[in-house]
Amino acid sequence: MIQKPIVMIDFETTGLSPAMGDRVTEVAALRIVGGRVTERYVSLINCGARIPSFITALTGISQDMVDHAPPVARVIPELLDFIGSDMLSAHNASFDEKFLNAESERLGLATAHAGLVCSLKLSRRIFPGMPSYKLGQLSGQLGIRFRSAAHRAESDAEVAAEVLSHIGSHLGATYRLPSVEPQLLVSLNKLAAAKVPAYLHKYAQENTVP
């Protein structure tokens, strides 16, 4: 079980790249402690951006919704305060982190999270051979269900949080670990998939419950 706090984050955006001018439209950040969500920060975001029709079709987030949402200059500082120095996680984490960094830099702010855990990369390493590692398909294969519509920030973050907790429980049970440290997950993210089993066996020998 992952005991130390990890903040699972999910952004909805106008496109794939802040470098191409895409902006955030919604965020959910869920603090996970001991496999349970203990706090959450969720908000639509007004960046003054145009919402493409295909984004509205995918997410249900309309131009009117973001036009009447809190401004990005308020949401991002609140979000950074919420995350603090805890470990950050997301499914396909590089996507969400680049938007977090871009929006923070626009406001002259710096992120302070301790590190980054990608639940997608972890799933590839811990559960090899799955037909798909996209959040919707992976969660179904693990028996995790969406409680509300996919492609909304809070719903996606909740399911990703359950996937991460599932990984933590699997590692703890399989390798008889008293707890799963967030830093272990960061280390696994950085390894080539073929090296993960040997690394975990060695780690378990050094950290197994007697």
C-alpha positions in Angstrom: 0.0 0.0 0.0 1.2 3.5 -0.9 1.2 5.4 2.5 2.9 8.6 1.6 0.8 11.2 -0.2 0.6 11.3 -4.0 -1.4 13.8 -5.9 -3.2 12.4 -9.0 -3.8 15.1 -11.5 -5.8 15.3 -14.8 -6.2 18.2 -17.1 -8.7 18.6 -19.9 -7.3 20.9 -22.6 -8.0 22.5 -25.9 -5.4 20.3 -27.7 -2.3 18.3 -27.3 0.5 20.8 -26.9 1.0 24.0 -24.9 3.8 24.8 -27.3 1.2 25.1 -30.1 -0.9 27.4 -28.0 -3.2 24.9 -26.4 -4.6 25.7 -23.0 -6.2 24.0 -20.0 -10.0 23.9 -19.6 -10.4 21.8 -16.5 -8.3 20.2 -13.7 -8.8 17.7 -11.0 -6.2 17.0 -8.4 -6.8 14.2 -5.9 -4.5 13.5 -2.9 -4.1 9.8 -2.3 -3.0 8.5 1.1 -3.0 4.8 2.0 -5.0 3.9 -1.1 -7.7 6.5 -0.4 -8.5 9.9 -1.8 -8.3 12.2 1.2 -8.6 15.7 -0.5 -9.5 17.0 -3.9 -9.2 20.2 -5.9 -11.5 20.4 -9.0 -12.2 23.3 -11.2 -13.1 24.4 -14.7 -10.6 27.0 -16.0 -11.1 30.1 -18.1 -7.9 30.8 -20.1 -9.7 33.0 -22.6 -9.2 30.2 -25.1 -11.5 29.0 -27.9 -12.9 25.5 -27.3 -12.8 23.5 -30.5 -16.0 21.7 -31.4 -14.3 18.3 -31.3 -13.2 18.9 -27.7 -16.7 19.8 -26.7 -17.9 16.6 -28.4 -15.2 14.5 -26.6 -15.4 16.1 -23.1 -18.8 17.9 -22.9 -16.9 21.0 -21.9 -18.5 23.9 -23.8 -17.3 27.5 -24.6 -20.0 28.8 -22.3 -18.8 26.6 -19.4 -15.2 27.9 -19.6 -16.2 31.5 -20.2 -18.0 31.5 -16.9 -15.3 29.5 -15.0 -12.7 30.9 -12.6 -9.8 32.5 -14.4 -6.5 30.6 -14.9 -4.7 33.3 -12.8 -6.7 32.1 -9.8 -6.9 28.4 -10.5 -3.2 27.6 -11.1 -1.9 29.3 -7.9 -4.6 27.4 -5.9 -3.6 24.2 -7.7 0.1 24.6 -6.9 -0.8 25.3 -3.3 -2.8 22.2 -3.2 -0.1 20.0 -4.7 2.6 21.5 -2.6 5.8 19.3 -2.4 3.9 16.0 -2.6 4.7 13.5 -5.4 2.7 14.1 -8.5 1.1 11.4 -10.7 -1.0 11.2 -13.8 -1.9 8.7 -16.5 0.5 9.6 -19.3 2.1 12.0 -16.9 4.3 13.9 -19.3 1.2 15.3 -20.9 -0.3 16.8 -17.7 3.1 17.9 -16.4 3.9 19.9 -19.5 0.6 21.8 -19.3 1.1 22.4 -15.5 4.6 23.8 -16.2 3.4 25.9 -19.1 0.5 27.5 -17.3 2.6 28.0 -14.2 5.4 29.7 -16.2 2.8 32.0 -17.9 2.0 33.3 -14.4 5.7 33.5 -13.3 5.1 30.6 -10.9 7.2 27.5 -10.2 6.1 24.0 -9.4 7.3 22.3 -6.2 6.2 18.7 -6.5 8.7 16.1 -5.3 8.7 14.0 -8.5 6.5 12.5 -11.2 4.9 9.1 -11.3 3.2 7.9 -14.6 0.5 5.3 -14.0 0.5 4.5 -17.7 4.3 3.6 -17.7 3.9 1.8 -14.4 1.1 -0.3 -15.8 3.1 -1.3 -18.8 5.9 -2.5 -16.5 3.8 -4.1 -13.7 1.1 -5.7 -15.9 2.8 -6.6 -19.2 0.8 -8.0 -22.0 -2.4 -6.1 -21.5 -4.3 -5.4 -24.7 -4.4 -1.7 -24.0 -3.0 0.8 -21.5 -5.3 3.6 -22.3 -7.1 4.6 -19.1 -10.6 3.5 -20.2 -9.5 0.1 -21.4 -6.9 -0.6 -18.7 -9.2 0.2 -15.9 -11.8 -2.2 -17.3 -9.2 -4.9 -17.5 -8.4 -4.3 -13.8 -12.0 -4.3 -12.8 -12.1 -0.6 -12.1 -15.2 1.2 -13.3 -15.9 4.9 -14.1 -18.5 6.3 -11.8 -19.2 9.2 -14.2 -18.4 10.2 -17.8 -14.9 9.7 -19.0 -12.9 12.6 -20.4 -13.8 14.9 -17.6 -11.0 15.7 -15.2 -12.4 14.4 -11.9 -13.7 11.2 -13.4 -10.4 10.4 -15.1 -8.4 11.3 -12.0 -10.5 9.1 -9.8 -10.0 6.1 -12.1 -6.3 6.8 -12.5 -6.0 7.0 -8.7 -7.6 3.6 -8.4 -5.2 2.2 -11.0 -2.3 3.6 -9.0 -3.6 2.2 -5.8 -4.2 -1.2 -7.5 -0.5 -1.2 -8.6 0.6 -0.3 -5.1 -1.4 -3.2 -3.6 -0.2 -5.6 -6.2 3.4 -4.7 -5.5 2.9 -5.0 -1.8 1.2 -8.4 -2.0 3.5 -9.8 -4.7 6.8 -8.8 -3.1 5.7 -8.8 0.6 6.6 -5.1 1.1 5.4 -3.4 4.3 4.6 -0.3 2.2 5.3 1.0 -1.3 7.3 4.2 -1.4 6.5 6.8 -4.1 10.2 6.9 -4.9 10.1 3.2 -5.8 7.4 4.0 -8.4 9.5 6.8 -9.8 12.5 4.4 -10.1 10.3 1.8 -11.9 9.1 4.5 -14.3 12.7 5.1 -15.3 13.6 1.5 -15.9 13.4 -0.4 -19.2 10.5 -2.8 -18.9 12.8 -5.8 -19.2 14.8 -4.8 -16.2 11.8 -4.3 -13.9 11.3 -7.9 -12.6 15.0 -8.2 -11.5 15.0 -4.8 -9.9 11.8 -5.6 -7.9 13.2 -9.0 -6.8 16.4 -7.3 -5.5 14.4 -4.5 -3.9 12.1 -7.0 -2.2 15.1 -8.9 -0.8 16.2 -5.7 0.9 12.8 -4.5 2.0 10.6 -7.6 2.5 8.5 -8.1 5.7 10.4 -10.7 7.9 
